[in-house]
Amino acid sequence: MKLKMCRLLVCYLCLALALVSCGRAAPQASPFDLVVINGRIIDGTGSPWYSGDIGIREGKIATIGNLKNVPRTRTMDARGMVVAPGFIDMLGQSELTILVDPRLPSKICQGITTEITGEGGFGGSVERCHHSGRPYRL
């Protein structure tokens, strides 16, 4: 008998909590800073591309999906274009180029966001020493 009463009480409490939470308005998320729409998304998992929208907030991807009616500050239409994560250049050799323009626009325009450099024993400062006739000092 006591067990039956306890179960009944628990059921009533759960029902009461559900009714109370239904009465509250869901918190509104702040609008996205940018929504990239109509892109062919390649997510880096090896899966085929798929159509979708990407919501960006504070410089980070917040969500991917159908964002047609979502508030936003800016919209970028990527129709006919591929949207993908940045690419890693494992053999960049931009040791000297980065000294000329640290933004490396030639890399960014190709979608390269990370570069591993100096892997072949070559480095900008070492190269300068070599051409100056002075011995290498490591």
Secondary structure as the mmCIF struct_conf table of DSSP 4:
data_model
#
loop_
_struct_conf.conf_type_id
_struct_conf.id
_struct_conf.beg_label_comp_id
_struct_conf.beg_label_asym_id
_struct_conf.beg_label_seq_id
_struct_conf.end_label_comp_id
_struct_conf.end_label_asym_id
_struct_conf.end_label_seq_id
HELX_RH_AL_P HELX_RH_AL_P1 LYS A 2 GLY A 23
BEND BEND1 ARG A 24 ARG A 24
HELX_LH_PP_P HELX_LH_PP_P1 ALA A 25 PRO A 31
STRN STRN1 PHE A 32 ILE A 41
BEND BEND2 GLY A 44 GLY A 46
HELX_LH_PP_P HELX_LH_PP_P2 SER A 47 TRP A 49
STRN STRN2 TYR A 50 ARG A 57
TURN_TY1_P TURN_TY1_P1 GLU A 58 GLY A 59
STRN STRN3 LYS A 60 GLY A 65
TURN_TY1_P TURN_TY1_P2 LYS A 68 ASN A 69
STRN STRN4 ARG A 72 ASP A 77
TURN_TY1_P TURN_TY1_P3 ARG A 79 GLY A 80
BEND BEND3 MET A 81 MET A 81
STRN STRN5 VAL A 82 VAL A 83
HELX_LH_PP_P HELX_LH_PP_P3 PRO A 85 GLY A 86
STRN STRN6 PHE A 87 ASP A 89
TURN_TY1_P TURN_TY1_P4 MET A 90 LEU A 91
TURN_TY1_P TURN_TY1_P5 GLU A 95 LEU A 96
HELX_RH_AL_P HELX_RH_AL_P2 THR A 97 VAL A 100
TURN_TY1_P TURN_TY1_P6 PRO A 102 ARG A 103
HELX_RH_AL_P HELX_RH_AL_P3 PRO A 105 ILE A 108
TURN_TY1_P TURN_TY1_P7 CYS A 109 GLY A 111
STRN STRN7 ILE A 112 GLU A 115
TURN_TY1_P TURN_TY1_P8 GLU A 119 GLY A 120
BEND BEND4 GLY A 121 GLY A 121
HELX_RH_AL_P HELX_RH_AL_P4 GLY A 124 SER A 132
TURN_TY1_P TURN_TY1_P9 GLY A 133 GLY A 133
HELX_LH_PP_P HELX_LH_PP_P4 ARG A 134 TYR A 136
#
